Amino acid sequence: MAKLCFGWNYASNHQSDEDGRIILIWKAPAVVNVLHQSRQSLTCEVILPLCPPFCYTMIYASNISVERSDLWIVDHREHSLAHIDTTTSPMSDFRDCLDQLGVFDLRYQGPTFSWSNHQPTMPIAKKLDRLLINDMALQSFPDAAANFLPPLTSDHCPCILSLAITLPSAGCV
């Protein structure tokens, strides 16, 4: 990571998962403190100049069904297959969970489908990756937005979070 992101800091869940499927990358003057990590999540406190600190949790749910609920998508339109044309019970359960938590998708740019199986026969794409926020976060960062990038070598699209705030200069760019 030091070679790939020279001058940047990073945290991952490699201590809890040998594959370390979650990586957060940031640059000063932002400060990030890891609060908790597991095989499926990484929770951090983020401190930015002139802003209240906030918690940020990244989740990469297990591919093993017994380790996670089958709650990948919220709505049937988040699946590329035409025969997936109704909202299933797990989708409703997931939507209800998000409603109870008071979180919702941050506005975003980029592909609708953020995951693909990359198979030439029987291709499937879904909206698996999300950047969820709550009302308090939106009040603190009203111009925040997510940008999902092309997946390149991964089956997931990387996501860049812009809080749309002016940060003090951190020296060399």
Sequence and secondary structure as in RCSB ss.txt:
>XXXX:A:sequence
MAKLCFGWNYASNHQSDEDGRIILIWKAPAVVNVLHQSRQSLTCEVILPLCPPFCYTMIYASNISVERSDLWIVD
HREHSLAHIDTTTSPMSDFRDCLDQLGVFDLRYQGPTFSWSNHQPTMPIAKKLDRLLINDMALQSFPDAAANFLP
PLTSDHCPCILSLAITLPSAGCV
>XXXX:A:secstr
 TTTTTT EEEESTTT TT   EEEE TT EEEEEEE SSEEEEEEE TTS  EEEEEE   SSGGGS S   SS
GGGBS TT  S  HHHHHHHHHHHHHTEEE  EES S  EE   SSS  EE     EEEHHHHHHSTT EEEE  
 TTSSB  EEEE        S  
